[in-house]
């Protein structure tokens, strides 16, 4: 059972400059809440309560101002700073002490997931005891992503941003790993980009027949909010769903309440924390 998760929210956000010159990308709004709320909600939906957020140097205070240490959500949030990007697997080197002897989940701080059956898939994956699980999603432009080729449910090939591929299954930024991920990360060599590559790490698991793929499917949505256009598209998606349904996507307090991690007294304190806004009005409707 995976009880710990890491959100990789570092990086320089250069593709969104000059906006990101003064604030971390994950604190920018996706419609009505900061981007960081969305990956955090995914870990919470998986039942994960201990979370390490890796941020860029000097921005811990910005994150703590909105998330505190997780007490409003009935979880425990800790922070670590990354002075510069060194590839996704660097999260396991930074988080080595946090991980300890436990299995771990990793989600990228700019990834957005949505779907009716998503909670069930997350809870299923969080039961992982050995190996690793990736989430794959069909895309129109696979050359932008790491791509998995499957034969049935077996992963037969993994390649980063292929120029030509018969597969359209992108490897999303959500992963579940056993504890050996730390040792495997330490064995990795830097790529031509002078970074540790997540595909290289996944291939170690694949070679040992320890890598599984979970399909998100056509009924789900996966968006990578890496550019200004991606941000706008994701915001429009969230706005459309919330306005039609009258429900909130990634309402952390609602997830915590449904999981019985907080009670309605803490919900009242959260309303006071946010002040007079539409988000608070939604929280009031849950009491």
C-alpha atoms as one frame of an Amber mdcrd trajectory, in Angstrom:
protein
   0.000   0.000   0.000   1.403   3.373  -1.029   0.933   5.975   1.690   3.422
   8.598   0.514   3.559  10.795  -2.563   5.841  13.380  -4.142   4.739  16.334
  -6.246   7.527  17.644  -8.458   6.778  21.356  -8.660  10.253  22.729  -9.303
  11.648  23.886 -12.610  12.003  27.392 -13.981   8.774  27.605 -15.989  10.676
  29.229 -18.854   7.972  28.365 -21.394   5.644  30.685 -19.469   8.070  33.542
 -18.946   7.793  36.441 -18.074   4.797  35.411 -15.924   6.909  32.875 -14.025
   9.723  35.315 -13.272   8.008  36.315 -10.023   5.954  33.260  -9.073   6.181
  29.466  -9.343   4.096  28.084 -12.222   2.206  25.703  -9.927   0.809  28.673
  -7.991  -0.736  30.271 -11.066  -4.512  29.812 -11.399  -6.239  27.082 -13.344
  -9.640  28.760 -13.416 -10.561  29.203  -9.723  -7.677  27.607  -7.814  -3.885
  27.268  -8.012  -2.506  24.604 -10.342  -0.907  22.787  -7.378  -4.392  21.884
  -6.085  -4.969  19.528  -9.028  -2.020  17.115  -8.630  -2.448  17.320  -4.861
  -6.073  16.213  -5.265  -4.947  13.179  -7.300  -2.693  11.944  -4.507  -5.475
  12.524  -1.977  -7.950  10.583  -4.142  -5.435   7.720  -4.091  -5.642   7.768
  -0.294  -2.182   9.277   0.175  -1.812  11.497   3.255   1.955  12.095   3.497
   3.148  14.351   0.704   6.457  15.978  -0.177   6.300  18.943  -2.540   9.579
  19.688  -4.307   9.718  23.358  -5.307  12.253  25.635  -6.925  14.751  27.436
  -4.720  13.296  30.177  -2.547   9.599  29.433  -3.193   8.717  27.262  -0.179
   7.151  30.233   1.587   4.814  30.895  -1.339   3.497  27.337  -1.248   3.226
  27.213   2.532   1.182  30.429   2.511  -1.655  28.690   0.661  -1.188  25.023
   1.626   0.276  25.477   5.130   1.497  22.040   6.261  -1.647  20.302   5.029
  -3.625  20.587   8.267  -6.664  22.124   6.507  -6.885  18.975   4.387  -6.178
  16.403   7.100  -2.839  15.495   5.532   0.844  16.154   6.204   2.744  18.259
   3.671   6.489  18.809   3.790   8.660  20.755   1.374  12.069  20.424  -0.256
  13.817  22.815  -2.611  15.549  22.002  -5.904  18.192  24.501  -7.010  17.904
  23.514 -10.678  16.156  20.879 -12.819  18.044  17.570 -13.035  15.349  15.353
 -14.527  12.252  13.742 -13.025  14.056  10.900 -11.184  15.958  13.533  -9.203
  12.786  13.706  -7.081  13.723  10.336  -5.565  17.218  11.537  -4.675  15.860
  14.697  -3.071  13.102  12.741  -1.335  15.255   9.783  -0.239  14.862  10.541
   3.473  11.135  11.241   3.072  10.596   7.932   1.249  12.488   5.870   3.811
  11.471   2.219   3.490   8.100   2.942   1.901   6.740   2.678  -1.626   6.074
   5.984  -3.333   3.916   7.787  -5.876   5.182  10.628  -8.060   3.067  13.184
  -9.895   4.238  16.144 -11.925   3.031  19.481 -10.616   1.728  20.695 -13.974
  -0.337  17.609 -14.855  -4.141  17.629 -14.788  -6.229  14.456 -14.587  -9.999
  14.073 -14.684 -12.408  11.183 -15.188 -15.316   9.324 -13.632 -13.420   6.097
 -12.954 -10.169   7.818 -12.020 -10.570   7.362  -8.246 -10.946   3.592  -8.638
  -7.844   3.364 -10.828  -5.853   5.433  -8.325  -6.891   3.317  -5.360  -6.083
   0.151  -7.304  -2.617   1.440  -8.196  -1.934   2.571  -4.627  -2.109  -1.095
  -3.547   1.123  -1.774  -5.452   3.575  -3.928  -3.506   6.292  -4.615  -6.077
   7.304  -3.039  -9.374   5.922   0.125 -10.918   2.745   1.363 -12.583   2.448
   4.057 -15.241  -0.679   5.703 -16.627  -1.002   5.922 -20.414  -3.314   8.099
 -22.465  -3.981   8.308 -26.241  -2.788  11.552 -27.835  -2.794  13.047 -31.328
   0.856  14.155 -31.167   2.892  11.392 -29.448   6.190  12.937 -30.598   5.805
  15.476 -27.753   5.820  12.814 -25.031   7.338   9.638 -23.737   5.488   6.869
 -25.583   4.605   3.315 -24.567   3.990   0.527 -27.064   1.789  -2.243 -25.697
   0.944  -5.757 -26.853  -2.185  -6.610 -24.962  -1.407  -5.395 -21.450   2.338
  -5.969 -21.795   4.659  -3.016 -22.341   7.063  -3.937 -25.139   8.704  -0.555
 -25.746   9.220   2.820 -24.066  10.800   5.737 -25.880  11.104   9.464 -25.207
   9.638  11.821 -27.851   9.969   9.472 -30.843  10.152  10.972 -34.340   8.178
   7.995 -35.669   6.009   5.579 -33.707   3.030   3.324 -34.331   1.787   3.894
 -30.776  -0.191   6.945 -29.692  -0.060   6.119 -25.965   1.665   8.899 -24.054
   3.173   8.177 -20.649   1.515  10.678 -18.327   3.130  12.376 -15.348   1.715
   9.998 -12.732   3.685   7.023 -11.431   3.564   4.441  -8.625   6.837   2.796
  -7.556   8.074   0.250  -5.057  10.853   1.244  -2.669  13.611   0.027  -4.985
  13.070   3.174  -7.072  15.608   5.017  -4.922  18.341   2.454  -5.548  17.453
   2.272  -9.252  17.617   6.070  -9.529  21.095   6.119  -8.017  22.228   3.724
 -10.757  21.057   5.998 -13.595  23.451   7.880 -15.838  22.720  11.350 -17.161
  21.412  11.677 -20.706  22.682  13.956 -23.470  20.535  16.662 -21.865  22.657
  16.237 -18.729  19.580  15.079 -16.820  18.239  11.850 -15.347  15.472  10.523
 -17.593  12.262   8.962 -16.304  12.091   6.693 -19.374  15.482   5.206 -18.435
  14.171   4.491 -14.942  10.978   2.909 -16.264  12.976   0.763 -18.667  14.849
  -0.789 -15.735  11.503  -1.954 -14.357  10.385  -3.081 -17.829  13.497  -5.222
 -18.378  12.686  -7.054 -15.144   9.006  -7.500 -16.097   8.017  -5.261 -13.199
   6.279  -2.462 -15.101   2.523  -2.271 -15.608   0.415   0.197 -17.577  -2.959
   1.534 -16.513  -5.117   2.962 -19.321  -6.903   6.222 -18.602  -9.160   5.667
 -21.608 -11.405   7.877 -23.715 -13.655   8.842 -20.830 -10.815  10.569 -18.978
  -8.874  13.763 -19.545  -5.149  14.312 -19.153  -3.713  17.764 -19.798  -0.130
  18.916 -19.469  -0.210  22.584 -18.418   3.314  23.364 -19.564   2.688  26.413
 -21.742   0.443  29.467 -21.640  -1.882  27.916 -24.244  -2.040  24.676 -22.216
  -2.888  26.710 -19.120  -5.709  28.499 -20.905  -7.122  25.272 -22.355  -7.048
  23.567 -18.958  -8.750  26.567 -17.335 -11.494  26.510 -19.974 -12.012  22.783
 -19.399 -12.331  23.202 -15.611 -14.586  26.240 -16.004 -16.911  24.393 -18.382
 -17.280  21.356 -16.097 -17.746  23.362 -12.906 -20.268  25.788 -14.385 -22.322
  22.970 -15.900 -22.308  20.680 -12.852 -22.134  23.171 -10.013 -19.364  21.027
  -8.508 -15.690  21.771  -7.893 -12.818  19.851  -9.449  -9.892  19.373  -7.042
 -11.634  20.790  -3.989  -9.138  19.508  -1.429 -11.363  20.114   1.583 -14.228
  18.179  -0.028 -11.957  15.195  -0.714 -10.692  15.334   2.874 -14.252  15.507
   4.214 -15.385  12.532   2.119 -12.329  10.572   3.289 -13.181  11.554   6.888
  -9.773  13.168   7.305 -11.389  16.404   8.504 -14.694  17.237  10.166 -17.084
  20.122   9.510 -15.402  22.239  12.203 -12.203  22.214  10.146 -14.274  23.045
   7.096 -15.536  26.164   8.863 -11.929  27.138   9.640 -11.041  26.649   5.975
 -13.875  28.981   4.973 -12.468  31.623   7.310  -8.974  31.036   5.891 -10.078
  31.713   2.288 -12.337  34.662   3.113 -15.312  35.869   1.108 -14.977  34.156
  -2.297 -16.802  31.671  -4.516 -14.573  28.838  -3.274 -15.671  29.556   0.318
 -19.304  29.641  -0.789 -18.868  26.164  -2.249 -17.321  24.924   1.008 -20.319
  26.348   2.900 -22.605  24.233   0.705 -20.846  21.106   2.035 -21.743  21.806
   5.675
